[in-house]
Amino acid sequence: KEPLNMQEVEKDDIFSLSSGKYITLDDVLYEEERYIFVNKLDKNEEPTNNFLVFKCTSEGLIEEKNNEKLKPLLEYFSEQANKKLELIAETYNSRGN
């Protein structure tokens, strides 16, 4: 679903900006600001290798480019992704595969 208000973007939402379409992979509250981790989609709405972090503000989404903020945010999003992959592997292995 496409959110009506960019502050309400949730995981798995697909939304459009002037720079293209994105899907939200994760979100976090960091230093009292909400950030979302997104994957840019191609023209067929398929994932690309282009990942970005946006800060959610009352004016809309702003791409986070400050390395001091990006480093801990990307570490968090990476840890969350690894946990999900471990859970998938455990589920797969527990089925005797």
C-alpha positions as CSV (number, residue, x, y, z in Angstrom):
1,K,0.0,0.0,0.0
2,E,1.1,3.6,-0.6
3,P,0.9,5.8,2.5
4,L,-1.0,9.0,2.4
5,N,1.3,10.8,4.7
6,M,5.1,10.2,4.5
7,Q,5.3,10.4,8.3
8,E,3.1,7.3,8.4
9,V,5.4,5.1,6.2
10,E,5.5,1.6,7.6
11,K,7.5,-1.6,6.8
12,D,6.7,-3.1,3.4
13,D,5.1,0.2,2.2
14,I,5.9,1.2,-1.4
15,F,6.0,4.9,-1.9
16,S,7.0,7.3,-4.6
17,L,9.3,10.3,-4.5
18,S,10.6,12.5,-7.3
19,S,13.7,10.3,-7.3
20,G,11.8,7.1,-7.8
21,K,9.8,4.3,-6.0
22,Y,11.0,2.8,-2.7
23,I,10.0,0.0,-0.4
24,T,10.4,0.4,3.4
25,L,12.5,-2.5,4.9
26,D,12.8,-1.3,8.5
27,D,12.4,1.7,10.8
28,V,13.9,2.9,14.1
29,L,13.6,5.8,16.5
30,Y,17.1,7.3,17.0
31,E,17.9,10.5,18.9
32,E,14.2,11.3,19.0
33,E,13.9,11.2,15.2
34,R,12.3,8.4,13.2
35,Y,14.4,6.9,10.4
36,I,13.4,4.4,7.7
37,F,15.7,2.0,5.8
38,V,14.5,1.7,2.2
39,N,15.4,-0.1,-1.1
40,K,14.9,1.7,-4.3
41,L,12.8,-0.2,-6.8
42,D,13.3,-0.3,-10.6
43,K,10.6,0.6,-13.1
44,N,9.0,-2.9,-12.7
45,E,8.9,-2.4,-8.9
46,E,11.7,-5.0,-8.4
47,P,14.4,-4.4,-5.8
48,T,17.7,-2.9,-6.8
49,N,21.1,-2.7,-5.1
50,N,20.3,0.9,-4.0
51,F,19.6,1.2,-0.3
52,L,19.0,4.5,1.5
53,V,18.1,5.9,5.0
54,F,15.5,8.6,5.2
55,K,14.6,10.8,8.2
56,C,10.9,11.2,8.7
57,T,10.0,14.9,9.3
58,S,6.8,17.0,9.4
59,E,7.9,18.3,5.9
60,G,8.4,14.8,4.5
61,L,11.2,12.4,4.0
62,I,14.8,13.6,3.9
63,E,17.7,11.4,2.8
64,E,20.1,11.1,5.7
65,K,23.7,11.8,4.4
66,N,25.4,12.6,7.7
67,N,28.0,9.9,8.2
68,E,27.9,10.3,12.0
69,K,24.2,9.5,12.0
70,L,24.4,6.9,9.2
71,K,27.0,4.7,10.9
72,P,24.9,3.7,13.9
73,L,21.7,3.6,11.9
74,L,23.2,1.2,9.3
75,E,24.7,-0.9,12.1
76,Y,21.2,-1.2,13.6
77,F,19.5,-2.0,10.3
78,S,22.2,-4.5,9.5
79,E,21.8,-6.3,12.9
80,Q,18.0,-6.5,12.4
81,A,18.5,-8.0,8.9
82,N,21.0,-10.5,10.2
83,K,18.5,-11.6,13.0
84,K,15.8,-12.1,10.4
85,L,18.1,-14.2,8.2
86,E,19.2,-16.3,11.2
87,L,15.5,-16.9,12.1
88,I,14.8,-18.0,8.5
89,A,17.8,-20.3,8.5
90,E,16.7,-21.8,11.9
91,T,13.2,-22.3,10.6
92,Y,14.5,-24.0,7.4
93,N,16.9,-26.2,9.3
94,S,14.3,-27.2,11.9
95,R,12.2,-28.7,9.2
96,G,14.9,-31.2,8.4
97,N,16.0,-29.6,5.2
